[in-house]
Amino acid sequence: QAQAVPVAIDANRPGPVVNRDIFGQFAEHLGYGIYGGVWVGPDSPIPNVRGIRTDVVTALKALKVPNVRWPGGCFADEYHWRDGIGPAAQRAPGINANWGDAVEPNTFGTHEFMDFVDQLGTEAYLSINVGSGTVKEASDWLGYMTGPTTTALGKERAANGHPEPYKVKYLGLGNESWGCGGSMRPEFYADQMKLYARYVRNFNPAQKGPNAMQRIAVGPDGAKTEYTETVMKAWKEKTWAWDLEGISLHNYTVGGWPPHLPSTGFGEADYATLVKETLGMDNLIATHSAIMDKYDPEKKINLAVDEWGAWLAPAPGTNPGFLIQQNTMRDAVIAALNINIFARHADRVRLANIAQMVNVLQAMILTDGPKMLLTPTYHVFRMYTPFQDATLLPATFEAGVYRAGDVTLPRIDAAAVKAKDGQIWLALTNLDPHKPAEIVPEVAGRRARAASGEVLTAPNVNSHNTFDAPNTVAPKAISAQARGGRLTLRLPPKSVTVVRLDF
Ligand code: AHR
C-alpha cells in the first residue's frame, strides 16, 4: 500500500481569480451540434421552448455555462448572418461546405441563438466572418444586434421580434485564419484584424465601460508561434484607433492527425498516450504566455483557449463530416486535467471553450431523436462549478508516477481554490487506472475536520454512457472525517474528485 500523499494548500498566498469563462462551451453548425442537439423547431414532438430542446437546456443550466461560442469554428468564416434572420419560412437553405456538405436550413439564426443564450442564462461569444465576409457585413451584424431602434438595423431587429439590443460579451475576429479561415499569412491577418477590431462596434449602452465587448483575435495553431508574435506585436504598436482584449489558442488532444484513435473500446496504451498529450497544454500555454509577456507584461490580453478537447475517430457508422464520438472516463480525466491547467494559468487564460457542447467531439451531451444522455465530461463540468470565479490557491504535492509502457505520467493532479463564499475546494484526479491513492489535504495554519463532495469513476477507462445505460459513469457523493486530527481522502483509480473542505 502506497503512503498517503500530503497536498499542501497555501490559503495565505491567494493567486488570481479563476475566471468562470474558462468553463465556456462551443456550439458550431456542425453535424447534430445545433440541429437535433439544440434546435428541434417549435413543431417538434420533442419538448421545446420556441424550438429549443427543453431537456438540453435544463441539463446545461446545471453547468452554469458562462458563455457559448457560436456559429463556428470553420463554419463562422462562411456564415452570412442575413441568411438566418426574418420569418423562418423565408429563410433560404444553404450548404455547410465545411461539415459534410449538409444542408444548412438557417432556421437557427441570430434570434434563435440569442434565445438559447437567454434560456441558458449565459453570455454570447460571437465569431464573425473574416474569411469570406466583409468588414461591412460584420459591422452591420453588430449594428443589427446592438443598435438602437432609431437606426434602420435596430428597427429591423425590432421588427423581427427583439426591440431590446442584444448583449454580445465576446467577439471573435475570425476563426483559424491560418487554416480554414483563409490560410492567411500572419501579417495579412493582422492587417485584416485591425479593420474588424476598429469597425465592428457594439452600440448596446449597457456595454460601455467595464462591460464592454471583448474582441478576441485569431492566435496560435497549437505550438506554432507566428500568429502569437505577429498579433501581439501589432497590438503593442497599436494606435488609439483600435484595440483587442484577447487572442485565441486552439489545441486538441488528438493522438496524431488525422484523428484515428477510437473513442470507445481502447486499451491502456491509448489512454496513457492521450492523457500525456493533454498534459502538454501546460507547456503550450506557458510558451505562448511567455511571448505575450514580451509585448504585454501587464497581462492585459487574455489567452483564450477557445477550442480544446479530445478529437477522436468518428463513431463507426456515423457521417465522418459530423465529428460524432463517444465520451468515456478517459474524457473525464482529460477534461479535469485541462481545467486544472487553465486554473493554474488563470493570470493569462481567462476564457476557454470546450469543443463542443452537444453531439460533436468531446461533448457534454449526446442526443438521439428524443433521447439524451449526459457524458462523463458533463459530470466533470458540473462538479467543478464551485471553481467558477474562485481564487486560485497554490497546491503542492509529490505523488510519484504512473507508468504505462513507455509513457510516464504523474499519478495524481490537484488544484485548490477559495470559492466566492470563502469555502475551500479541492479537485483531485487520480490518473492511475489501477491503483487508488490516499490524499491528506494540509491547509496552512488550519486543520480540515471534514471533506465532502463528489467523485466520478467507472469500471474502466473506456467506460461510457449509452442511451440504454446512461448512468454507467455518474458521480457519487464522497465524504471523509478527520481521525486523530488527520483528514484522509481515498481516490479510486481513474477518478475525478471535487470536495469542499470543512474546518
Ligand atoms: O471544432 C471543429 C473544428 O476544429 C472547428 O470548426 C475549427 O475551428 C477547428 O479546426
Residues whose N, C-alpha, C, O or C-beta is under 5 A from the ligand:
A	BS01	AHR	G73 C74 F75 E176 A355
